[in-house]
């Protein structure tokens, strides 16, 4: 879906650029550049910031669609509608769109996949039985000796 949003923004930019060349309206070329910048904005952001980018793109597309419907170049209306649609999709579907660099998360958030064979040997080295799930072990059991239960004070 992210690719579709990016393609729609490039198409909108092309249509708006064509409309600006045909009609000689500099505002349309600026809007075409905004649509191209929107590609980078949608790809590089996530969360609230991506929704802000989508909202700005949708607002710009809506304003241009209204202006083009009244009196504007032929290509300006389809370009504005595509820009509006791409902005709305980026705004509404933000949680479902992939995030750029998500696999390169901060070290504190990164989950390291442990090699199960190496983890079993590490557990054995530390005196734990790797065949017992820690959640199933009785409370107070260190897991290093099967006969070793909860320790009580000598009598």
Secondary structure, 3 states (H helix, E strand, C coil): CHHHHHHHHHHHHHHHHHHHHHHCCHHHHHHHHHHHHHHHHHHHCCCHHHHHHHHHHHHHHHHHHHHHHHHCCHHHHHHHHHHHHHHHHHHHCHHHCCCCCCCCCCCCCCCCCCCHHHHHHHHHHCCCCCCCCCCCCCCCCCCCCCCCCCCCCCC
